[in-house]
Amino acid sequence: MTQPLPAQAAAPAIEMTNVAVGTLHDPAILVAENVNWTVRAGDYWVVGGLQGAGKSDFLMLAGGVMPPQRGQYRFFGEPMPIFEDARLKTRLRLGLVFDGGQLFNHLTVAENVALPLRYHRNLGPAETGAAVGELLACLELEPCAESLPGAVGYSWRKRAGLARALALQPEVLLADNPLGGVDPRQANWWLAFLDQLSRGHPLMQHRPVTLVVTTADFRRWKGHARQFALLRDRSLRVLGDWAQLAAANRDLVRELLTDGTQTE
């Protein structure tokens, strides 16, 4: 019987080597070059950057939506992006939450959340309904379960996008701008829920989830995320933990640590 690899020999969740990141709209336009970045299982990263820095494009590449223009990206040792059916099992270890949820407008909230289960799990209607019901209850989405996305508020569409991303119980969760455009109560809910995922939420069978989120305001993540990086001037700069971020060159991070109002 093949023995499992010891923890220290396990492949990183995300490993980028000399990666060049294009944009979804025009791959020839680069938002980052020479990216060398490693995310290990159990990490909780925040990638910050001002508007237009390329945070969404960077996360789409990390999520396997588009390939790197140069360099190599491996996800648990497998080259990304993954489109082949033979490697789909690895791809499904990753969940992606789009900014704004990106729900299908012709489906109800519950139907949107059920999509991954319908396509990737051989479950009957009763089992699918039970799994969706648990997700909706945990994320407080039950009142809008039968509503179309256009009939519910922006904050609840974002939560529905999170519920859909969690349906297959991913090991790694990427969330694009989760605190953007939400009020303080909703932002506090997201921070508390992501903390639970990082520690091990009952929805994930108490297994800690590796997290990567993007932001335009580092301050909100103090005491929550454990690792920080900055997208600026077409480069990804790894800052380290909060103490290292706070000690970084003030000109580098000042705008993402301001006391004034900072939009995501």
C-alpha positions in Angstrom: 0.0 0.0 0.0 1.3 3.5 -0.9 2.0 5.5 2.2 0.9 9.1 2.3 3.5 11.8 2.0 4.6 13.3 5.3 3.2 16.8 5.9 6.5 18.5 5.2 6.7 16.9 1.8 3.2 17.7 0.7 2.9 19.9 -2.4 1.9 23.5 -1.7 -1.7 24.4 -2.4 -0.6 27.1 -4.7 2.8 27.5 -6.2 3.6 30.2 -8.8 7.0 30.4 -10.4 8.0 33.4 -12.6 4.3 33.9 -13.5 3.1 36.7 -15.7 -0.6 37.6 -15.2 -2.7 39.0 -18.0 -6.2 40.4 -17.9 -9.4 38.6 -18.7 -10.4 41.3 -21.3 -7.0 41.4 -23.0 -4.4 38.7 -22.1 -1.7 40.8 -23.7 -2.0 43.4 -21.0 0.0 42.3 -18.0 -1.0 43.2 -14.4 1.9 41.4 -12.8 5.2 39.8 -13.9 7.7 37.5 -12.3 5.3 36.4 -9.6 6.9 33.9 -7.2 4.3 33.0 -4.6 3.6 29.9 -2.4 0.4 29.2 -0.5 0.6 26.3 1.8 -2.4 24.3 3.2 -3.9 26.2 6.1 -2.6 29.6 5.1 -4.9 32.6 5.2 -3.7 35.3 2.7 -5.0 38.7 1.9 -3.8 40.2 -1.4 -4.2 44.0 -1.4 -4.1 46.6 -4.1 -5.6 49.8 -5.2 -8.4 49.9 -7.8 -7.0 48.9 -11.2 -4.0 47.0 -9.7 -5.3 43.7 -11.2 -6.5 42.0 -8.0 -9.5 40.3 -9.8 -7.4 39.2 -12.7 -4.8 37.8 -10.4 -7.4 35.8 -8.5 -9.0 34.6 -11.7 -5.6 33.2 -12.7 -5.3 31.6 -9.3 -8.7 30.1 -9.7 -7.8 28.5 -13.0 -10.1 30.7 -15.1 -7.2 31.8 -17.3 -3.6 30.6 -17.9 -0.5 32.5 -17.0 1.1 34.4 -19.9 4.5 33.1 -18.8 5.8 30.9 -16.0 4.3 28.0 -14.2 1.4 27.7 -11.8 0.8 24.4 -9.9 -2.2 23.6 -7.7 -1.4 20.8 -5.3 1.4 19.9 -7.7 -0.8 19.8 -10.8 -0.2 22.3 -13.6 -3.0 24.9 -13.9 -5.4 25.8 -15.4 -7.2 22.4 -15.3 -9.7 21.8 -18.0 -9.3 18.1 -18.6 -11.9 15.7 -17.2 -9.1 13.3 -16.1 -7.8 16.0 -13.6 -11.1 17.4 -12.6 -10.9 15.9 -9.1 -7.9 18.2 -8.4 -9.7 21.2 -9.8 -12.7 20.7 -7.5 -10.4 21.0 -4.5 -10.7 24.8 -5.2 -13.6 27.1 -4.7 -13.9 30.6 -6.2 -16.2 33.4 -5.0 -16.6 36.1 -7.7 -17.0 39.7 -6.8 -20.7 40.3 -6.6 -21.5 36.6 -6.7 -21.9 36.2 -10.5 -25.1 34.2 -10.1 -27.2 33.0 -13.0 -30.1 35.5 -13.2 -32.6 32.9 -14.6 -32.1 30.6 -11.6 -33.3 31.0 -8.0 -30.7 31.5 -5.3 -31.2 27.9 -4.2 -30.8 26.6 -7.8 -27.6 28.6 -8.1 -26.2 27.1 -5.0 -27.3 23.6 -6.2 -25.4 23.8 -9.5 -22.1 22.4 -8.4 -23.8 19.5 -6.7 -25.9 18.8 -9.8 -22.9 18.7 -12.1 -20.3 17.1 -10.0 -22.0 14.9 -7.4 -24.2 11.8 -8.1 -26.8 12.9 -5.6 -30.6 12.4 -5.7 -33.0 15.3 -5.4 -33.5 14.7 -1.7 -29.8 14.6 -0.9 -29.1 17.7 -3.1 -32.0 19.5 -1.4 -30.7 18.6 2.1 -27.1 19.8 1.2 -28.4 23.1 -0.3 -30.7 23.6 2.7 -27.8 23.3 5.1 -25.7 25.8 3.1 -28.6 28.3 2.9 -29.3 28.0 6.7 -25.6 28.5 7.6 -25.3 31.5 5.4 -28.7 32.9 6.5 -30.0 32.7 2.9 -33.2 30.8 3.6 -35.6 33.9 3.2 -34.3 34.4 -0.4 -33.9 30.8 -1.4 -36.7 30.9 -4.0 -36.0 34.4 -5.2 -34.2 35.3 -8.4 -30.9 37.1 -7.9 -32.3 40.4 -9.3 -34.8 40.4 -6.5 -32.3 40.2 -3.6 -29.8 42.7 -2.3 -26.1 42.9 -3.4 -24.9 41.6 0.0 -27.1 38.5 -0.2 -26.0 37.8 -3.8 -22.4 37.8 -2.5 -23.3 35.4 0.2 -25.1 33.1 -2.3 -21.9 33.1 -4.4 -20.0 32.0 -1.3 -22.6 29.2 -0.6 -22.2 28.0 -4.2 -18.4 27.9 -3.9 -18.6 25.9 -0.7 -21.1 23.3 -2.0 -18.3 20.9 -2.9 -16.4 21.5 0.3 -13.2 22.8 -1.3 -9.9 22.7 0.4 -8.9 26.1 -1.0 -11.2 29.1 -1.2 -10.5 32.2 -3.2 -12.7 35.2 -2.6 -12.6 38.3 -4.7 -13.2 41.5 -2.8 -15.6 39.9 -0.2 -15.9 43.1 1.9 -16.4 45.4 -1.1 -19.8 47.3 -1.3 -21.2 45.9 2.0 -22.1 47.7 5.2 -20.2 47.2 8.4 -22.6 44.5 9.7 -22.2 42.4 6.6 -18.4 43.0 6.6 -18.3 41.7 10.2 -20.3 38.6 9.2 -17.8 37.9 6.4 -14.8 38.3 8.6 -16.3 36.0 11.3 -17.4 33.4 8.8 -14.0 33.3 7.0 -12.3 33.0 10.4 -14.5 29.9 11.1 -13.6 28.4 7.7 -9.9 29.0 8.4 -10.2 27.2 11.8 -12.6 24.5 10.6 -16.3 25.1 10.0 -18.9 22.3 10.5 -19.9 22.8 6.9 -16.4 21.7 5.9 -16.5 18.8 8.4 -14.3 20.9 10.7 -11.5 20.7 8.2 -9.6 24.1 8.0 -9.9 25.7 4.6 -6.9 27.5 3.0 -8.0 31.1 2.2 -6.9 33.8 -0.3 -8.9 37.0 -0.5 -8.4 40.3 -2.2 -9.0 43.8 -0.7 -8.3 47.5 -1.1 -8.1 48.1 2.7 -5.7 46.0 4.7 -6.9 47.5 8.0 -10.1 45.4 8.0 -8.1 42.2 8.0 -5.9 42.8 11.1 -6.5 40.0 13.5 -8.0 37.8 10.9 -5.6 37.0 8.0 -2.2 35.6 8.7 -0.3 36.4 5.5 -0.3 39.6 3.4 0.8 40.5 -0.1 0.5 43.6 -2.2 -0.2 44.0 -6.0 1.5 47.2 -7.1 3.5 48.4 -10.1 2.9 45.1 -12.0 4.5 43.0 -9.2 3.3 40.9 -6.3 5.2 41.8 -3.1 5.0 39.3 -0.2 4.8 41.4 3.0 4.5 38.6 5.6 2.3 38.7 8.7 0.6 41.8 10.2 3.7 42.9 12.1 5.8 42.7 9.0 3.2 44.6 7.0 3.1 47.3 9.6 6.8 47.6 9.5 7.0 47.7 5.6 8.0 50.8 3.7 5.2 53.3 4.5 5.2 54.6 0.9 4.5 51.0 -0.3 1.4 50.3 1.8 0.3 53.7 3.1 -2.7 54.0 0.8 -4.1 50.6 2.0 -3.7 51.5 5.7 -5.3 55.0 5.6 -7.6 56.3 8.2 -9.8 57.9 5.6 -12.6 56.2 3.6 -11.2 53.6 1.3 -13.4 51.9 -1.2 -12.7 48.3 -2.2 
